[in-house]
Structures are given as C-alpha cells and as structure tokens.
Amino acid sequence: MHVMRVLRVAILLSSLVYSTAQKGRGFIGKDTGDGTAEVDQETANVLKSGLTTVFLPVLYIIVVVVAIPTNAMAVWVFLFRTKKKHPAAIYMANIALCDLLFVIWIPLKIAYHFRGNDWTFGEGLCKVLVAFFYGNMYCSILFITCLSVQRYWVIAHPLSEQRRNNRVAIIMSLSIWVFIWLSTTPLYLYDQTVKIRNLGITTCHDVSVIHNPTYPLQDVKHAFGYFLFMAVFGFLIPSVVIIVAYTGLLRILGDSPDDQSVGKKRRKSVILIVTVLVTFLVCFVPSNIMLVVHYSLLATGASDNGYGFYITTLCLASLNSCLDPFIYYYISEDFRENVKNTLLCRSSRTVDRMKVSFSSLKYSKKTNTYTSESGQTQTSSC
C-alpha cells in the first residue's frame, strides 16, 4: 500500500514538472534534431575543467589500485579458504563479488575522463558501466543491511539454528541479486551516450537530453522517477533498517554483564558500526541526495549550479569498494586469519597441522616454554 502511494507521488510530481522542463538550463543537452546535442558555456566549462579531467580519474585510479586486490583476495578467501560457511561470510562474499564486478570496469571510466570526457568505447559499454556503477552502490547497501541485521540476530539470539540462518542468507542473497538485475534494467533502455557538437566529444551519462523525439524514454521525468524510486527503496529504507538494527544491538550489549566476552563483542560491534557509518556518510548519503536533487532540478527546468559537487559525490560513491574490505577484516576473525595464511602461502592442511602440533604442547608460565609429549622443550617467541 505504501509502495503504491510512493510510486503515485513520484509519477504525479514528474508529470507536473515536465511541462516546464523545456525551459531547463544547466547540464542538459539541447537536442539539435540530427542525433547530436549542444551544451551551454557553463556545462562546457565543467566538462573541460580539471575536476573532471584530472581529479576524478586520479580518484578512480586509487579505487582500482586498492579495491581490485583487496576484493579479489576477499572473494578467494570466502570461496576457497573459509571452511565453515556462516551467514556473515555469505553476505560478505556477495559484497566482495559485487565490488569486484564493478571495479573491473573503472579503467574505462579513467580513460574517458583523461580523454577530456570523450567516450570512444561505444554505447553498449557505456550502458554496462552505468548499470554496474549503480548496481554496485545499491547492491552494497542492501548486503550491508543484511549483514547488520544478521549481526544483531547473532547477539540477540545466540542459540539460533545455524543451518536455517544459512538458508535464509542464501535466499536473501539471491533475492538481492534479482532485485539489482531488475532495477538496473531500465538503465539499458536509455541512450547513455550523447554527442556534444559544440565540444566535439561524446559524453557517457554526464549530459542528459530533456526530450529526444527519437527516444521518448529518455525524458528527464523518467530519470527523476527512477532515481527517486532507487533512493527510497535502495537507500532510505535500508538505512532505517540499519539504524534500528544497530540501536537494538547497542541496547542488548549495554544491558549485558561486563565480562571479557561481552566486552569483545561490544568492541567489534562498535568498530562495525563506525565503519558502516563512515561508508554511508562518505559514499551513499551525498550521492543519493544529489541524484534526487540533480534530476529534480532538471525536471523542473531549474539550473543546477552544483553540478560539480553532484558529479564528485558520484565518484565518491565508488569508494565503498575500498571501504568494504575493512568491514570483512574487523567483523570476522576467520577472515583475518585466512588472509594472513594466504599471504604467507600457507595451505589449509599446513594450518591444521600447525594447530594440532601447537595444541599438543604444554605451556609453562614460569619458564615461558612449551614442552611436547616427547619431553622436548621449545621457547616461546611471543
């Protein structure tokens, strides 16, 4: 019921503002009728500025350098080094896979900006890049939401059945991937590239045409309705769920007796909350707010003088691929141990033998030594 009301409001608002859309300025291409568009001087200045041709590609390079090895390592660890699969591991593996599927396309974005925002890779690859960009953002939000709820569930119901939780985690993961696939499908229906005649370049998702008679689906009102829908169901509602989950988590830990195990859980929970909070404040909150503001301004025909900030927030959204590995690292001791063993080139069998060998040693506090069953003595190096 509430979903239908939101959709009706979005459609009604889009219809009301579309009548003035033809008067719009600011980062909207003016259709010339020959398959190209022209932009005003303000738009041209931003497209030629150092913000889009230097700063943004450098930031994307940092994302690639950090995100590809860390997320590739995470996928490897979760798939091949983690023996005991649990709900948190399932959600984290999906986040890592989502990030990896996105960052492998970023080199195209880097080349695009370094070439003066001139897209030379064709319409198809531009659509793929745009779809994976937004798919990654909302996919990460939804899986972080599941991870946060699961963290609350483990603390609130420590005796819950593990197999049932795994089944729920798998069902939720499949549902999220289906939702992302369906929700990004409309992005393939838009012509994402626009040829700018007065600049001699072809932009990718950086310039919107108010109304293209050849492609009616490219009206700004449809884009505004789409991003409003995604902001509500892909960002706002999950954010509320995360806030409720963490509030309940902190309340439960606050009411628990102060002992070593509870203190450890409390520290891990606080680190998780801070990491997720930083990710949302840097990556998701600014980008989703500016997406709605930007397209609402275009739909009402107003000038978007904050376009530079808008395009920067979209770039910052890609930083979630760098921050997500910190969530895996701090929330899972198994992940930390498996990463260390992988970097040291230890196989799982070697680790198991080391554990068995270590467990057979008897430790003496007085002499700081370990004694094996055969009577041999080893000095602790710790």
Rosetta blueprint (number, residue, H / E / L):
1 M L
2 H H
3 V H
4 M H
5 R H
6 V H
7 L H
8 R H
9 V H
10 A H
11 I H
12 L H
13 L H
14 S H
15 S H
16 L H
17 V H
18 Y H
19 S L
20 T L
21 A H
22 Q H
23 K H
24 G L
25 R L
26 G L
27 F L
28 I E
29 G E
30 K E
31 D E
32 T L
33 G L
34 D L
35 G L
36 T L
37 A E
38 E E
39 V L
40 D L
41 Q H
42 E H
43 T H
44 A H
45 N H
46 V H
47 L H
48 K L
49 S L
50 G H
51 L H
52 T H
53 T H
54 V H
55 F H
56 L H
57 P H
58 V H
59 L H
60 Y H
61 I H
62 I H
63 V H
64 V H
65 V H
66 V H
67 A H
68 I H
69 P H
70 T H
71 N H
72 A H
73 M H
74 A H
75 V H
76 W H
77 V H
78 F H
79 L H
80 F H
81 R H
82 T L
83 K L
84 K L
85 K L
86 H L
87 P H
88 A H
89 A H
90 I H
91 Y H
92 M H
93 A H
94 N H
95 I H
96 A H
97 L H
98 C H
99 D H
100 L H
101 L H
102 F H
103 V H
104 I L
105 W L
106 I H
107 P H
108 L H
109 K H
110 I H
111 A H
112 Y H
113 H H
114 F H
115 R L
116 G L
117 N L
118 D L
119 W L
120 T L
121 F L
122 G H
123 E H
124 G H
125 L H
126 C H
127 K H
128 V H
129 L H
130 V H
131 A H
132 F H
133 F H
134 Y H
135 G H
136 N H
137 M H
138 Y H
139 C H
140 S H
141 I H
142 L H
143 F H
144 I H
145 T H
146 C H
147 L H
148 S H
149 V H
150 Q H
151 R H
152 Y H
153 W H
154 V H
155 I H
156 A H
157 H L
158 P L
159 L L
160 S L
161 E L
162 Q H
163 R H
164 R H
165 N H
166 N H
167 R H
168 V H
169 A H
170 I H
171 I H
172 M H
173 S H
174 L H
175 S H
176 I H
177 W H
178 V H
179 F H
180 I H
181 W H
182 L H
183 S H
184 T H
185 T H
186 P H
187 L H
188 Y H
189 L H
190 Y L
191 D L
192 Q L
193 T E
194 V E
195 K E
196 I E
197 R L
198 N L
199 L L
200 G L
201 I E
202 T E
203 T E
204 C E
205 H L
206 D L
207 V L
208 S E
209 V E
210 I L
211 H L
212 N L
213 P L
214 T L
215 Y L
216 P H
217 L H
218 Q H
219 D L
220 V H
221 K H
222 H H
223 A H
224 F H
225 G H
226 Y H
227 F H
228 L H
229 F H
230 M H
231 A H
232 V H
233 F H
234 G H
235 F H
236 L H
237 I H
238 P H
239 S H
240 V H
241 V H
242 I H
243 I H
244 V H
245 A H
246 Y H
247 T H
248 G H
249 L H
250 L H
251 R H
252 I H
253 L H
254 G H
255 D H
256 S L
257 P L
258 D L
259 D L
260 Q H
261 S H
262 V H
263 G H
264 K H
265 K H
266 R H
267 R H
268 K H
269 S H
270 V H
271 I H
272 L H
273 I H
274 V H
275 T H
276 V H
277 L H
278 V H
279 T H
280 F H
281 L H
282 V H
283 C H
284 F H
285 V H
286 P H
287 S H
288 N H
289 I H
290 M H
291 L H
292 V H
293 V H
294 H H
295 Y H
296 S H
297 L H
298 L H
299 A H
300 T H
301 G L
302 A L
303 S L
304 D L
305 N L
306 G L
307 Y H
308 G H
309 F H
310 Y H
311 I H
312 T H
313 T H
314 L H
315 C H
316 L H
317 A H
318 S L
319 L L
320 N H
321 S H
322 C H
323 L H
324 D H
325 P H
326 F H
327 I H
328 Y H
329 Y H
330 Y H
331 I H
332 S L
333 E H
334 D H
335 F H
336 R H
337 E H
338 N H
339 V H
340 K H
341 N H
342 T H
343 L H
344 L L
345 C L
346 R L
347 S L
348 S H
349 R H
350 T H
351 V H
352 D H
353 R H
354 M H
355 K H
356 V H
357 S H
358 F H
359 S H
360 S L
361 L L
362 K E
363 Y E
364 S E
365 K L
366 K L
367 T L
368 N L
369 T E
370 Y E
371 T E
372 S L
373 E L
374 S L
375 G L
376 Q L
377 T E
378 Q E
379 T E
380 S L
381 S L
382 C L
